[in-house]
Amino acid sequence: MAAINGHKVGAIKRAIENHIHPKNGRSFIYSEYANWYVGITNNPSIRKVQHQYEKDITAHHFQCWDADTRANALEIEFYFHELGMRDKNWQGGTKPNSTWVYIFKINAHFLDRVVAILD
């Protein structure tokens, strides 16, 4: 397995924390990890559509980051699983070229719907 790039992994972890932080209106009072899904993929656009249409999930606040390597992506995914983010089974059947980490909010709150209307 390839070596993990600590700088890249750390930067993406911070970006994800910032993305879900309550100050951004995507979580309330605290970062509720259990209401967020984290995964890795080789094509974020297709993966988002698969979640939305094949699995009938809205995928609120979908965001993705290129981790450069599968090892980096898995490190980030496992880190957020430990914090409580969900995935189908904690580790999907990833392809060797799966370098993208993506997250989305699983269930929207009332205020998520209000923000969506105002955007």
C-alpha positions in Angstrom: 0.0 0.0 0.0 1.2 3.5 -0.8 2.6 5.8 1.9 0.1 8.2 3.4 0.7 11.9 2.8 0.1 13.4 6.2 -0.2 17.0 4.9 -2.8 16.1 2.3 -4.8 13.9 4.7 -4.7 16.6 7.4 -5.8 19.3 5.0 -8.8 17.3 3.8 -9.8 16.3 7.4 -9.8 20.0 8.3 -11.8 20.9 5.2 -14.4 18.2 6.1 -14.6 19.5 9.7 -15.1 23.0 8.4 -17.7 21.8 5.9 -19.9 20.2 8.6 -19.3 22.7 11.3 -22.4 24.4 12.8 -21.1 27.9 11.9 -21.7 27.0 8.3 -25.4 26.1 9.0 -24.9 22.4 8.0 -25.1 21.1 11.5 -26.8 22.4 14.6 -25.0 23.3 17.9 -22.4 20.5 17.3 -21.1 18.5 14.4 -23.4 15.5 14.4 -21.2 13.0 12.7 -23.9 10.2 12.8 -26.0 12.2 10.4 -23.2 12.4 7.8 -22.1 9.8 5.3 -18.5 9.4 4.2 -17.2 7.3 1.3 -14.6 7.1 -1.3 -14.9 6.8 -5.1 -13.2 7.1 -8.4 -15.9 9.4 -9.8 -17.7 11.8 -7.4 -20.2 13.0 -10.0 -21.4 9.5 -10.8 -21.3 8.5 -7.1 -23.6 11.4 -6.1 -26.1 10.4 -8.8 -26.0 6.8 -7.6 -26.8 7.9 -4.1 -29.6 10.2 -5.2 -31.4 8.1 -7.8 -30.4 4.4 -7.3 -30.5 4.6 -3.5 -33.1 7.4 -3.2 -31.0 9.6 -0.9 -31.1 13.3 -1.2 -27.4 13.7 -0.3 -27.7 17.2 1.2 -24.5 19.3 1.2 -22.6 16.8 -1.0 -18.9 17.7 -1.2 -15.8 15.9 -2.4 -12.0 16.2 -2.2 -9.3 14.5 -4.2 -7.0 12.7 -1.8 -4.5 11.8 -4.6 -4.1 8.2 -3.5 -6.4 5.4 -2.4 -4.3 5.1 0.9 -4.9 8.7 1.7 -8.7 8.4 0.9 -9.0 5.3 3.1 -7.2 7.0 6.0 -9.6 9.9 5.9 -12.6 7.6 5.6 -11.6 5.5 8.6 -10.9 8.6 10.6 -14.4 9.9 10.1 -16.0 6.5 10.7 -14.3 6.5 14.1 -16.0 9.8 14.8 -19.4 8.3 13.9 -19.9 9.1 10.3 -21.7 6.4 8.4 -21.1 4.2 5.4 -22.7 1.0 4.3 -20.2 -1.2 6.1 -17.3 1.0 7.2 -15.3 0.1 4.1 -16.7 -0.2 0.7 -15.4 -2.3 -2.1 -13.2 0.4 -3.5 -11.3 0.3 -6.8 -7.6 1.0 -6.9 -8.2 4.3 -8.6 -10.7 5.5 -5.9 -8.9 8.6 -4.6 -11.9 10.9 -4.0 -13.4 11.3 -0.5 -17.0 12.5 -0.4 -19.5 13.4 2.3 -23.1 14.3 2.5 -25.7 14.9 5.1 -28.1 11.9 5.4 -31.2 13.5 6.9 -32.0 17.2 6.5 -33.4 19.2 9.3 -36.1 21.8 9.0 -33.5 24.6 8.7 -31.7 22.8 5.9 -34.8 23.0 3.9 -35.2 26.7 4.7 -31.6 27.4 3.6 -32.1 25.4 0.4 -35.2 27.6 -0.5 -33.3 30.8 0.2 -30.2 29.8 -1.9 
